[in-house]
């Protein structure tokens, strides 16, 4: 069976990938948020989907492509600059006694990123900190 990789199963990508499957291709798919789709093979990483030798991407924007390809420089918005905004959210949550666990988690990861010397990379480089904490890279 012919194999093709497909990255991005949004509004446009999902029907395209399903049509390839209906045409007889084995479609190895990856999406930021896993989606079950009949006739498609979900894989664990974009690299695995690209291992077919032919890969189609249907991504929302250039920033999604940069993240997928792990391009964090030059920064669109430097990680260290995002700290100000996340700190303001953190302070507002504390002042109003509003639980914001994701904001607290993001602040911790951004601070760790700056401490690790990646503060001048794009804010998406926080992915390196998350991967390092999970023991899968970073």
Buried (B, 14 or more C-beta within 10 A) or exposed (E): EEBBBBBBBBEEBBEBBBEBBEEEBBBBBBBBEEBEBEEBBBBEEBEBBBEBEEBBBBBEEEBBBBBBEEBBEEBEEBBBEBBEBBBEBBEEBEEEEEEBEEBBEBBBBBBBBBEBEBBBBBBBBBBBBBEBEEEEEB
